[in-house]
Amino acid sequence: MKLNKTKFTKCEMVEVDFGRADLTGSSFNDCDLRNAVFDNTNLSKCDFRKANNYIIDPENNKISKAKFSLLGIPGLLTKHDIVIG
């Protein structure tokens, strides 16, 4: 599924399956991504700085040049079962 440069704004994207999607250059502004699935997804150049509740495995998705806020870092490290605080 190609969704390049899509601007998602004020969305509740709960349990959305983005598996194998190409979201290159998309932005997620004020979006709730709780339980959204990112599996083998191209997230290059995506902007997640204003998104929340996401879990993304950097080893299983392309995240080159994607933007994240410091508050979103735990969503990138979930699989490692570490505590950040």
PyMOL Python script that loads the backbone (N, CA, C, O; Angstrom):
from pymol import cmd

cmd.read_pdbstr("""\
ATOM      1  N   MET A   1       0.855  -1.164   0.000  1.00  0.00           N
ATOM      2  CA  MET A   1       0.000   0.000   0.000  1.00  0.00           C
ATOM      3  C   MET A   1       0.905   1.232   0.000  1.00  0.00           C
ATOM      4  O   MET A   1       1.767   1.365   0.869  1.00  0.00           O
ATOM      5  N   LYS A   2       0.721   2.115  -0.946  1.00  0.00           N
ATOM      6  CA  LYS A   2       1.516   3.339  -1.052  1.00  0.00           C
ATOM      7  C   LYS A   2       0.729   4.510  -0.469  1.00  0.00           C
ATOM      8  O   LYS A   2      -0.362   4.849  -0.929  1.00  0.00           O
ATOM      9  N   LEU A   3       1.320   5.113   0.557  1.00  0.00           N
ATOM     10  CA  LEU A   3       0.713   6.281   1.197  1.00  0.00           C
ATOM     11  C   LEU A   3       1.773   7.368   1.376  1.00  0.00           C
ATOM     12  O   LEU A   3       1.802   8.059   2.394  1.00  0.00           O
ATOM     13  N   ASN A   4       2.632   7.507   0.384  1.00  0.00           N
ATOM     14  CA  ASN A   4       3.732   8.463   0.443  1.00  0.00           C
ATOM     15  C   ASN A   4       3.226   9.878   0.697  1.00  0.00           C
ATOM     16  O   ASN A   4       2.224  10.313   0.131  1.00  0.00           O
ATOM     17  N   LYS A   5       3.950  10.584   1.567  1.00  0.00           N
ATOM     18  CA  LYS A   5       3.710  11.998   1.853  1.00  0.00           C
ATOM     19  C   LYS A   5       2.294  12.300   2.322  1.00  0.00           C
ATOM     20  O   LYS A   5       1.790  13.402   2.104  1.00  0.00           O
ATOM     21  N   THR A   6       1.654  11.342   2.957  1.00  0.00           N
ATOM     22  CA  THR A   6       0.311  11.548   3.495  1.00  0.00           C
ATOM     23  C   THR A   6       0.410  12.319   4.808  1.00  0.00           C
ATOM     24  O   THR A   6       1.276  12.029   5.633  1.00  0.00           O
ATOM     25  N   LYS A   7      -0.471  13.296   5.005  1.00  0.00           N
ATOM     26  CA  LYS A   7      -0.502  14.068   6.243  1.00  0.00           C
ATOM     27  C   LYS A   7      -1.691  13.587   7.067  1.00  0.00           C
ATOM     28  O   LYS A   7      -2.846  13.879   6.757  1.00  0.00           O
ATOM     29  N   PHE A   8      -1.376  12.845   8.118  1.00  0.00           N
ATOM     30  CA  PHE A   8      -2.399  12.383   9.042  1.00  0.00           C
ATOM     31  C   PHE A   8      -2.468  13.406  10.174  1.00  0.00           C
ATOM     32  O   PHE A   8      -1.460  13.674  10.827  1.00  0.00           O
ATOM     33  N   THR A   9      -3.635  13.972  10.408  1.00  0.00           N
ATOM     34  CA  THR A   9      -3.784  15.011  11.427  1.00  0.00           C
ATOM     35  C   THR A   9      -4.984  14.714  12.314  1.00  0.00           C
ATOM     36  O   THR A   9      -6.092  14.470  11.835  1.00  0.00           O
ATOM     37  N   LYS A  10      -4.733  14.740  13.626  1.00  0.00           N
ATOM     38  CA  LYS A  10      -5.763  14.514  14.646  1.00  0.00           C
ATOM     39  C   LYS A  10      -6.541  13.233  14.377  1.00  0.00           C
ATOM     40  O   LYS A  10      -7.771  13.236  14.341  1.00  0.00           O
ATOM     41  N   CYS A  11      -5.811  12.143  14.189  1.00  0.00           N
ATOM     42  CA  CYS A  11      -6.424  10.850  13.880  1.00  0.00           C
ATOM     43  C   CYS A  11      -6.290   9.887  15.047  1.00  0.00           C
ATOM     44  O   CYS A  11      -5.276   9.880  15.746  1.00  0.00           O
ATOM     45  N   GLU A  12      -7.301   9.086  15.250  1.00  0.00           N
ATOM     46  CA  GLU A  12      -7.201   7.952  16.157  1.00  0.00           C
ATOM     47  C   GLU A  12      -7.017   6.741  15.268  1.00  0.00           C
ATOM     48  O   GLU A  12      -7.974   6.225  14.691  1.00  0.00           O
ATOM     49  N   MET A  13      -5.791   6.298  15.165  1.00  0.00           N
ATOM     50  CA  MET A  13      -5.432   5.211  14.267  1.00  0.00           C
ATOM     51  C   MET A  13      -5.167   3.942  15.083  1.00  0.00           C
ATOM     52  O   MET A  13      -4.148   3.273  14.912  1.00  0.00           O
ATOM     53  N   VAL A  14      -6.085   3.643  15.947  1.00  0.00           N
ATOM     54  CA  VAL A  14      -5.959   2.522  16.866  1.00  0.00           C
ATOM     55  C   VAL A  14      -6.083   1.204  16.103  1.00  0.00           C
ATOM     56  O   VAL A  14      -7.058   0.974  15.388  1.00  0.00           O
ATOM     57  N   GLU A  15      -5.074   0.342  16.269  1.00  0.00           N
ATOM     58  CA  GLU A  15      -5.024  -0.985  15.665  1.00  0.00           C
ATOM     59  C   GLU A  15      -4.984  -0.982  14.132  1.00  0.00           C
ATOM     60  O   GLU A  15      -5.351  -1.975  13.503  1.00  0.00           O
ATOM     61  N   VAL A  16      -4.546   0.113  13.537  1.00  0.00           N
ATOM     62  CA  VAL A  16      -4.393   0.177  12.082  1.00  0.00           C
ATOM     63  C   VAL A  16      -3.206  -0.698  11.675  1.00  0.00           C
ATOM     64  O   VAL A  16      -2.169  -0.687  12.337  1.00  0.00           O
ATOM     65  N   ASP A  17      -3.354  -1.442  10.606  1.00  0.00           N
ATOM     66  CA  ASP A  17      -2.271  -2.311  10.122  1.00  0.00           C
ATOM     67  C   ASP A  17      -1.557  -1.632   8.956  1.00  0.00           C
ATOM     68  O   ASP A  17      -2.085  -1.559   7.847  1.00  0.00           O
ATOM     69  N   PHE A  18      -0.346  -1.134   9.226  1.00  0.00           N
ATOM     70  CA  PHE A  18       0.484  -0.516   8.200  1.00  0.00           C
ATOM     71  C   PHE A  18       1.533  -1.500   7.688  1.00  0.00           C
ATOM     72  O   PHE A  18       2.516  -1.087   7.072  1.00  0.00           O
ATOM     73  N   GLY A  19       1.340  -2.765   7.931  1.00  0.00           N
ATOM     74  CA  GLY A  19       2.305  -3.774   7.501  1.00  0.00           C
ATOM     75  C   GLY A  19       2.561  -3.692   6.005  1.00  0.00           C
ATOM     76  O   GLY A  19       1.633  -3.667   5.196  1.00  0.00           O
ATOM     77  N   ARG A  20       3.853  -3.650   5.656  1.00  0.00           N
ATOM     78  CA  ARG A  20       4.326  -3.615   4.272  1.00  0.00           C
ATOM     79  C   ARG A  20       3.935  -2.340   3.507  1.00  0.00           C
ATOM     80  O   ARG A  20       4.089  -2.283   2.287  1.00  0.00           O
ATOM     81  N   ALA A  21       3.441  -1.339   4.204  1.00  0.00           N
ATOM     82  CA  ALA A  21       3.053  -0.083   3.544  1.00  0.00           C
ATOM     83  C   ALA A  21       4.284   0.779   3.275  1.00  0.00           C
ATOM     84  O   ALA A  21       5.302   0.660   3.956  1.00  0.00           O
ATOM     85  N   ASP A  22       4.174   1.637   2.286  1.00  0.00           N
ATOM     86  CA  ASP A  22       5.201   2.636   2.002  1.00  0.00           C
ATOM     87  C   ASP A  22       4.644   3.985   2.424  1.00  0.00           C
ATOM     88  O   ASP A  22       3.816   4.573   1.729  1.00  0.00           O
ATOM     89  N   LEU A  23       5.108   4.473   3.575  1.00  0.00           N
ATOM     90  CA  LEU A  23       4.639   5.741   4.136  1.00  0.00           C
ATOM     91  C   LEU A  23       5.713   6.829   4.024  1.00  0.00           C
ATOM     92  O   LEU A  23       5.673   7.815   4.760  1.00  0.00           O
ATOM     93  N   THR A  24       6.657   6.658   3.122  1.00  0.00           N
ATOM     94  CA  THR A  24       7.784   7.583   2.985  1.00  0.00           C
ATOM     95  C   THR A  24       7.311   9.041   2.997  1.00  0.00           C
ATOM     96  O   THR A  24       6.442   9.435   2.220  1.00  0.00           O
ATOM     97  N   GLY A  25       7.907   9.832   3.903  1.00  0.00           N
ATOM     98  CA  GLY A  25       7.624  11.266   3.952  1.00  0.00           C
ATOM     99  C   GLY A  25       6.290  11.641   4.565  1.00  0.00           C
ATOM    100  O   GLY A  25       5.901  12.807   4.506  1.00  0.00           O
ATOM    101  N   SER A  26       5.583  10.701   5.144  1.00  0.00           N
ATOM    102  CA  SER A  26       4.284  11.009   5.762  1.00  0.00           C
ATOM    103  C   SER A  26       4.482  11.639   7.132  1.00  0.00           C
ATOM    104  O   SER A  26       5.543  11.503   7.742  1.00  0.00           O
ATOM    105  N   SER A  27       3.444  12.334   7.615  1.00  0.00           N
ATOM    106  CA  SER A  27       3.514  12.938   8.948  1.00  0.00           C
ATOM    107  C   SER A  27       2.292  12.530   9.758  1.00  0.00           C
ATOM    108  O   SER A  27       1.198  12.344   9.225  1.00  0.00           O
ATOM    109  N   PHE A  28       2.510  12.398  11.048  1.00  0.00           N
ATOM    110  CA  PHE A  28       1.465  11.985  11.980  1.00  0.00           C
ATOM    111  C   PHE A  28       1.358  13.060  13.052  1.00  0.00           C
ATOM    112  O   PHE A  28       2.062  13.001  14.060  1.00  0.00           O
ATOM    113  N   ASN A  29       0.487  14.039  12.847  1.00  0.00           N
ATOM    114  CA  ASN A  29       0.334  15.162  13.761  1.00  0.00           C
ATOM    115  C   ASN A  29      -0.862  14.956  14.670  1.00  0.00           C
ATOM    116  O   ASN A  29      -2.003  14.872  14.217  1.00  0.00           O
ATOM    117  N   ASP A  30      -0.577  14.876  15.964  1.00  0.00           N
ATOM    118  CA  ASP A  30      -1.614  14.679  16.973  1.00  0.00           C
ATOM    119  C   ASP A  30      -2.409  13.398  16.688  1.00  0.00           C
ATOM    120  O   ASP A  30      -3.639  13.392  16.735  1.00  0.00           O
ATOM    121  N   CYS A  31      -1.681  12.317  16.393  1.00  0.00           N
ATOM    122  CA  CYS A  31      -2.304  11.030  16.071  1.00  0.00           C
ATOM    123  C   CYS A  31      -2.042  10.009  17.171  1.00  0.00           C
ATOM    124  O   CYS A  31      -0.926   9.897  17.679  1.00  0.00           O
ATOM    125  N   ASP A  32      -3.078   9.271  17.528  1.00  0.00           N
ATOM    126  CA  ASP A  32      -2.960   8.171  18.485  1.00  0.00           C
ATOM    127  C   ASP A  32      -2.756   6.888  17.689  1.00  0.00           C
ATOM    128  O   ASP A  32      -3.649   6.448  16.965  1.00  0.00           O
ATOM    129  N   LEU A  33      -1.575   6.290  17.827  1.00  0.00           N
ATOM    130  CA  LEU A  33      -1.222   5.091  17.065  1.00  0.00           C
ATOM    131  C   LEU A  33      -1.208   3.844  17.959  1.00  0.00           C
ATOM    132  O   LEU A  33      -0.451   2.905  17.716  1.00  0.00           O
ATOM    133  N   ARG A  34      -2.046   3.849  18.981  1.00  0.00           N
ATOM    134  CA  ARG A  34      -2.109   2.734  19.931  1.00  0.00           C
ATOM    135  C   ARG A  34      -2.414   1.422  19.215  1.00  0.00           C
ATOM    136  O   ARG A  34      -3.413   1.296  18.507  1.00  0.00           O
ATOM    137  N   ASN A  35      -1.535   0.457  19.417  1.00  0.00           N
ATOM    138  CA  ASN A  35      -1.663  -0.888  18.835  1.00  0.00           C
ATOM    139  C   ASN A  35      -1.620  -0.906  17.303  1.00  0.00           C
ATOM    140  O   ASN A  35      -2.012  -1.898  16.688  1.00  0.00           O
ATOM    141  N   ALA A  36      -1.154   0.170  16.691  1.00  0.00           N
ATOM    142  CA  ALA A  36      -0.967   0.154  15.232  1.00  0.00           C
ATOM    143  C   ALA A  36       0.180  -0.808  14.906  1.00  0.00           C
ATOM    144  O   ALA A  36       1.133  -0.937  15.675  1.00  0.00           O
ATOM    145  N   VAL A  37       0.076  -1.466  13.779  1.00  0.00           N
ATOM    146  CA  VAL A  37       1.076  -2.455  13.378  1.00  0.00           C
ATOM    147  C   VAL A  37       1.987  -1.862  12.308  1.00  0.00           C
ATOM    148  O   VAL A  37       1.531  -1.427  11.251  1.00  0.00           O
ATOM    149  N   PHE A  38       3.286  -1.855  12.610  1.00  0.00           N
ATOM    150  CA  PHE A  38       4.304  -1.447  11.649  1.00  0.00           C
ATOM    151  C   PHE A  38       5.200  -2.659  11.461  1.00  0.00           C
ATOM    152  O   PHE A  38       6.024  -2.959  12.325  1.00  0.00           O
ATOM    153  N   ASP A  39       5.054  -3.350  10.358  1.00  0.00           N
ATOM    154  CA  ASP A  39       5.816  -4.562  10.093  1.00  0.00           C
ATOM    155  C   ASP A  39       6.323  -4.525   8.656  1.00  0.00           C
ATOM    156  O   ASP A  39       5.542  -4.583   7.707  1.00  0.00           O
ATOM    157  N   ASN A  40       7.655  -4.428   8.512  1.00  0.00           N
ATOM    158  CA  ASN A  40       8.254  -4.315   7.181  1.00  0.00           C
ATOM    159  C   ASN A  40       7.679  -3.105   6.444  1.00  0.00           C
ATOM    160  O   ASN A  40       7.342  -3.173   5.262  1.00  0.00           O
ATOM    161  N   THR A  41       7.581  -2.001   7.179  1.00  0.00           N
ATOM    162  CA  THR A  41       6.987  -0.764   6.673  1.00  0.00           C
ATOM    163  C   THR A  41       8.088   0.240   6.353  1.00  0.00           C
ATOM    164  O   THR A  41       9.069   0.345   7.090  1.00  0.00           O
ATOM    165  N   ASN A  42       7.930   0.975   5.260  1.00  0.00           N
ATOM    166  CA  ASN A  42       8.886   2.018   4.923  1.00  0.00           C
ATOM    167  C   ASN A  42       8.426   3.320   5.578  1.00  0.00           C
ATOM    168  O   ASN A  42       7.456   3.946   5.149  1.00  0.00           O
ATOM    169  N   LEU A  43       9.149   3.709   6.630  1.00  0.00           N
ATOM    170  CA  LEU A  43       8.837   4.922   7.381  1.00  0.00           C
ATOM    171  C   LEU A  43       9.915   5.986   7.186  1.00  0.00           C
ATOM    172  O   LEU A  43      10.032   6.912   7.988  1.00  0.00           O
ATOM    173  N   SER A  44      10.693   5.852   6.132  1.00  0.00           N
ATOM    174  CA  SER A  44      11.761   6.811   5.846  1.00  0.00           C
ATOM    175  C   SER A  44      11.186   8.219   5.731  1.00  0.00           C
ATOM    176  O   SER A  44      10.177   8.445   5.063  1.00  0.00           O
ATOM    177  N   LYS A  45      11.847   9.149   6.392  1.00  0.00           N
ATOM    178  CA  LYS A  45      11.494  10.572   6.356  1.00  0.00           C
ATOM    179  C   LYS A  45      10.123  10.876   6.958  1.00  0.00           C
ATOM    180  O   LYS A  45       9.603  11.974   6.761  1.00  0.00           O
ATOM    181  N   CYS A  46       9.528   9.934   7.686  1.00  0.00           N
ATOM    182  CA  CYS A  46       8.245  10.196   8.356  1.00  0.00           C
ATOM    183  C   CYS A  46       8.467  11.087   9.575  1.00  0.00           C
ATOM    184  O   CYS A  46       9.550  11.101  10.159  1.00  0.00           O
ATOM    185  N   ASP A  47       7.434  11.823   9.945  1.00  0.00           N
ATOM    186  CA  ASP A  47       7.511  12.699  11.110  1.00  0.00           C
ATOM    187  C   ASP A  47       6.539  12.197  12.177  1.00  0.00           C
ATOM    188  O   ASP A  47       5.321  12.306  12.032  1.00  0.00           O
ATOM    189  N   PHE A  48       7.102  11.649  13.245  1.00  0.00           N
ATOM    190  CA  PHE A  48       6.317  11.132  14.365  1.00  0.00           C
ATOM    191  C   PHE A  48       6.438  12.034  15.592  1.00  0.00           C
ATOM    192  O   PHE A  48       6.015  11.638  16.678  1.00  0.00           O
ATOM    193  N   ARG A  49       6.999  13.229  15.453  1.00  0.00           N
ATOM    194  CA  ARG A  49       7.267  14.075  16.612  1.00  0.00           C
ATOM    195  C   ARG A  49       6.014  14.454  17.391  1.00  0.00           C
ATOM    196  O   ARG A  49       6.099  14.710  18.592  1.00  0.00           O
ATOM    197  N   LYS A  50       4.873  14.495  16.752  1.00  0.00           N
ATOM    198  CA  LYS A  50       3.642  14.859  17.463  1.00  0.00           C
ATOM    199  C   LYS A  50       2.670  13.689  17.553  1.00  0.00           C
ATOM    200  O   LYS A  50       1.500  13.876  17.888  1.00  0.00           O
ATOM    201  N   ALA A  51       3.143  12.499  17.260  1.00  0.00           N
ATOM    202  CA  ALA A  51       2.324  11.283  17.382  1.00  0.00           C
ATOM    203  C   ALA A  51       2.525  10.691  18.776  1.00  0.00           C
ATOM    204  O   ALA A  51       3.496  11.014  19.460  1.00  0.00           O
ATOM    205  N   ASN A  52       1.607   9.829  19.188  1.00  0.00           N
ATOM    206  CA  ASN A  52       1.786   9.186  20.477  1.00  0.00           C
ATOM    207  C   ASN A  52       1.302   7.739  20.446  1.00  0.00           C
ATOM    208  O   ASN A  52       0.551   7.325  19.563  1.00  0.00           O
ATOM    209  N   ASN A  53       1.756   6.998  21.431  1.00  0.00           N
ATOM    210  CA  ASN A  53       1.368   5.595  21.642  1.00  0.00           C
ATOM    211  C   ASN A  53       1.822   4.638  20.543  1.00  0.00           C
ATOM    212  O   ASN A  53       1.190   3.602  20.340  1.00  0.00           O
ATOM    213  N   TYR A  54       2.873   4.951  19.847  1.00  0.00           N
ATOM    214  CA  TYR A  54       3.351   4.044  18.794  1.00  0.00           C
ATOM    215  C   TYR A  54       4.426   3.109  19.331  1.00  0.00           C
ATOM    216  O   TYR A  54       5.167   3.440  20.257  1.00  0.00           O
ATOM    217  N   ILE A  55       4.485   1.942  18.725  1.00  0.00           N
ATOM    218  CA  ILE A  55       5.570   0.986  18.963  1.00  0.00           C
ATOM    219  C   ILE A  55       6.089   0.593  17.585  1.00  0.00           C
ATOM    220  O   ILE A  55       5.369   0.008  16.775  1.00  0.00           O
ATOM    221  N   ILE A  56       7.336   0.922  17.341  1.00  0.00           N
ATOM    222  CA  ILE A  56       7.961   0.652  16.039  1.00  0.00           C
ATOM    223  C   ILE A  56       9.287  -0.058  16.289  1.00  0.00           C
ATOM    224  O   ILE A  56      10.119   0.426  17.057  1.00  0.00           O
ATOM    225  N   ASP A  57       9.479  -1.175  15.657  1.00  0.00           N
ATOM    226  CA  ASP A  57      10.736  -1.909  15.768  1.00  0.00           C
ATOM    227  C   ASP A  57      11.675  -1.420  14.658  1.00  0.00           C
ATOM    228  O   ASP A  57      11.454  -1.725  13.486  1.00  0.00           O
ATOM    229  N   PRO A  58      12.718  -0.664  15.017  1.00  0.00           N
ATOM    230  CA  PRO A  58      13.637  -0.153  13.996  1.00  0.00           C
ATOM    231  C   PRO A  58      14.352  -1.253  13.208  1.00  0.00           C
ATOM    232  O   PRO A  58      14.821  -1.007  12.097  1.00  0.00           O
ATOM    233  N   GLU A  59      14.441  -2.443  13.760  1.00  0.00           N
ATOM    234  CA  GLU A  59      15.115  -3.538  13.064  1.00  0.00           C
ATOM    235  C   GLU A  59      14.208  -4.201  12.026  1.00  0.00           C
ATOM    236  O   GLU A  59      14.688  -4.945  11.170  1.00  0.00           O
ATOM    237  N   ASN A  60      12.919  -3.939  12.096  1.00  0.00           N
ATOM    238  CA  ASN A  60      11.962  -4.589  11.210  1.00  0.00           C
ATOM    239  C   ASN A  60      11.276  -3.592  10.267  1.00  0.00           C
ATOM    240  O   ASN A  60      10.390  -3.969   9.501  1.00  0.00           O
ATOM    241  N   ASN A  61      11.687  -2.331  10.326  1.00  0.00           N
ATOM    242  CA  ASN A  61      11.091  -1.280   9.501  1.00  0.00           C
ATOM    243  C   ASN A  61      12.192  -0.344   9.028  1.00  0.00           C
ATOM    244  O   ASN A  61      13.241  -0.237   9.664  1.00  0.00           O
ATOM    245  N   LYS A  62      11.955   0.326   7.922  1.00  0.00           N
ATOM    246  CA  LYS A  62      12.912   1.318   7.427  1.00  0.00           C
ATOM    247  C   LYS A  62      12.567   2.660   8.069  1.00  0.00           C
ATOM    248  O   LYS A  62      11.483   3.197   7.844  1.00  0.00           O
ATOM    249  N   ILE A  63      13.488   3.200   8.870  1.00  0.00           N
ATOM    250  CA  ILE A  63      13.211   4.465   9.559  1.00  0.00           C
ATOM    251  C   ILE A  63      14.272   5.534   9.268  1.00  0.00           C
ATOM    252  O   ILE A  63      14.410   6.494  10.027  1.00  0.00           O
ATOM    253  N   SER A  64      15.010   5.371   8.188  1.00  0.00           N
ATOM    254  CA  SER A  64      16.050   6.325   7.841  1.00  0.00           C
ATOM    255  C   SER A  64      15.494   7.750   7.735  1.00  0.00           C
ATOM    256  O   SER A  64      14.527   8.004   7.017  1.00  0.00           O
ATOM    257  N   LYS A  65      16.121   8.657   8.456  1.00  0.00           N
ATOM    258  CA  LYS A  65      15.770  10.083   8.455  1.00  0.00           C
ATOM    259  C   LYS A  65      14.369  10.378   8.990  1.00  0.00           C
ATOM    260  O   LYS A  65      13.866  11.487   8.808  1.00  0.00           O
ATOM    261  N   ALA A  66      13.733   9.412   9.644  1.00  0.00           N
ATOM    262  CA  ALA A  66      12.440   9.667  10.299  1.00  0.00           C
ATOM    263  C   ALA A  66      12.686  10.544  11.522  1.00  0.00           C
ATOM    264  O   ALA A  66      13.779  10.531  12.089  1.00  0.00           O
ATOM    265  N   LYS A  67      11.677  11.301  11.926  1.00  0.00           N
ATOM    266  CA  LYS A  67      11.799  12.224  13.051  1.00  0.00           C
ATOM    267  C   LYS A  67      10.914  11.749  14.196  1.00  0.00           C
ATOM    268  O   LYS A  67       9.747  11.406  14.005  1.00  0.00           O
ATOM    269  N   PHE A  68      11.508  11.739  15.409  1.00  0.00           N
ATOM    270  CA  PHE A  68      10.800  11.326  16.618  1.00  0.00           C
ATOM    271  C   PHE A  68      11.095  12.333  17.718  1.00  0.00           C
ATOM    272  O   PHE A  68      12.172  12.929  17.744  1.00  0.00           O
ATOM    273  N   SER A  69      10.152  12.523  18.621  1.00  0.00           N
ATOM    274  CA  SER A  69      10.410  13.377  19.780  1.00  0.00           C
ATOM    275  C   SER A  69      11.121  12.535  20.839  1.00  0.00           C
ATOM    276  O   SER A  69      11.096  11.305  20.788  1.00  0.00           O
ATOM    277  N   LEU A  70      11.745  13.200  21.784  1.00  0.00           N
ATOM    278  CA  LEU A  70      12.390  12.478  22.879  1.00  0.00           C
ATOM    279  C   LEU A  70      11.368  11.647  23.652  1.00  0.00           C
ATOM    280  O   LEU A  70      11.692  10.557  24.123  1.00  0.00           O
ATOM    281  N   LEU A  71      10.146  12.144  23.786  1.00  0.00           N
ATOM    282  CA  LEU A  71       9.102  11.404  24.507  1.00  0.00           C
ATOM    283  C   LEU A  71       8.679  10.140  23.764  1.00  0.00           C
ATOM    284  O   LEU A  71       8.099   9.237  24.366  1.00  0.00           O
ATOM    285  N   GLY A  72       8.960  10.066  22.473  1.00  0.00           N
ATOM    286  CA  GLY A  72       8.578   8.900  21.681  1.00  0.00           C
ATOM    287  C   GLY A  72       9.627   7.810  21.630  1.00  0.00           C
ATOM    288  O   GLY A  72       9.371   6.730  21.098  1.00  0.00           O
ATOM    289  N   ILE A  73      10.801   8.076  22.173  1.00  0.00           N
ATOM    290  CA  ILE A  73      11.890   7.086  22.130  1.00  0.00           C
ATOM    291  C   ILE A  73      11.501   5.744  22.750  1.00  0.00           C
ATOM    292  O   ILE A  73      11.885   4.710  22.203  1.00  0.00           O
ATOM    293  N   PRO A  74      10.761   5.704  23.862  1.00  0.00           N
ATOM    294  CA  PRO A  74      10.392   4.391  24.410  1.00  0.00           C
ATOM    295  C   PRO A  74       9.640   3.510  23.410  1.00  0.00           C
ATOM    296  O   PRO A  74       9.762   2.286  23.464  1.00  0.00           O
ATOM    297  N   GLY A  75       8.879   4.096  22.515  1.00  0.00           N
ATOM    298  CA  GLY A  75       8.152   3.324  21.511  1.00  0.00           C
ATOM    299  C   GLY A  75       9.059   2.654  20.487  1.00  0.00           C
ATOM    300  O   GLY A  75       8.625   1.775  19.743  1.00  0.00           O
ATOM    301  N   LEU A  76      10.316   3.072  20.453  1.00  0.00           N
ATOM    302  CA  LEU A  76      11.288   2.459  19.544  1.00  0.00           C
ATOM    303  C   LEU A  76      12.108   1.365  20.238  1.00  0.00           C
ATOM    304  O   LEU A  76      12.813   0.593  19.588  1.00  0.00           O
ATOM    305  N   LEU A  77      12.001   1.314  21.547  1.00  0.00           N
ATOM    306  CA  LEU A  77      12.831   0.388  22.323  1.00  0.00           C
ATOM    307  C   LEU A  77      12.017  -0.667  23.066  1.00  0.00           C
ATOM    308  O   LEU A  77      12.576  -1.426  23.857  1.00  0.00           O
ATOM    309  N   THR A  78      10.729  -0.726  22.830  1.00  0.00           N
ATOM    310  CA  THR A  78       9.839  -1.620  23.569  1.00  0.00           C
ATOM    311  C   THR A  78      10.319  -3.065  23.575  1.00  0.00           C
ATOM    312  O   THR A  78      10.300  -3.712  24.622  1.00  0.00           O
ATOM    313  N   LYS A  79      10.743  -3.579  22.444  1.00  0.00           N
ATOM    314  CA  LYS A  79      11.115  -4.991  22.352  1.00  0.00           C
ATOM    315  C   LYS A  79      12.326  -5.344  23.212  1.00  0.00           C
ATOM    316  O   LYS A  79      12.571  -6.518  23.490  1.00  0.00           O
ATOM    317  N   HIS A  80      13.081  -4.334  23.631  1.00  0.00           N
ATOM    318  CA  HIS A  80      14.275  -4.582  24.431  1.00  0.00           C
ATOM    319  C   HIS A  80      13.977  -4.673  25.934  1.00  0.00           C
ATOM    320  O   HIS A  80      14.866  -4.969  26.732  1.00  0.00           O
ATOM    321  N   ASP A  81      12.725  -4.418  26.307  1.00  0.00           N
ATOM    322  CA  ASP A  81      12.272  -4.550  27.698  1.00  0.00           C
ATOM    323  C   ASP A  81      13.176  -3.774  28.664  1.00  0.00           C
ATOM    324  O   ASP A  81      13.589  -4.293  29.701  1.00  0.00           O
ATOM    325  N   ILE A  82      13.474  -2.521  28.301  1.00  0.00           N
ATOM    326  CA  ILE A  82      14.272  -1.677  29.181  1.00  0.00           C
ATOM    327  C   ILE A  82      13.391  -0.578  29.756  1.00  0.00           C
ATOM    328  O   ILE A  82      12.334  -0.266  29.208  1.00  0.00           O
ATOM    329  N   VAL A  83      13.829   0.000  30.850  1.00  0.00           N
ATOM    330  CA  VAL A  83      13.081   1.061  31.509  1.00  0.00           C
ATOM    331  C   VAL A  83      13.776   2.387  31.241  1.00  0.00           C
ATOM    332  O   VAL A  83      14.978   2.527  31.463  1.00  0.00           O
ATOM    333  N   ILE A  84      13.008   3.352  30.763  1.00  0.00           N
ATOM    334  CA  ILE A  84      13.536   4.691  30.511  1.00  0.00           C
ATOM    335  C   ILE A  84      12.785   5.641  31.429  1.00  0.00           C
ATOM    336  O   ILE A  84      11.555   5.618  31.479  1.00  0.00           O
ATOM    337  N   GLY A  85      13.506   6.460  32.141  1.00  0.00           N
ATOM    338  CA  GLY A  85      12.792   7.366  33.035  1.00  0.00           C
ATOM    339  C   GLY A  85      13.674   8.285  33.789  1.00  0.00           C
ATOM    340  O   GLY A  85      13.191   9.098  34.576  1.00  0.00           O
TER     341      GLY A  85
END
""", "prot")
cmd.dss("prot")
cmd.show_as("cartoon", "prot")
cmd.util.cbc("prot")
cmd.orient("prot")
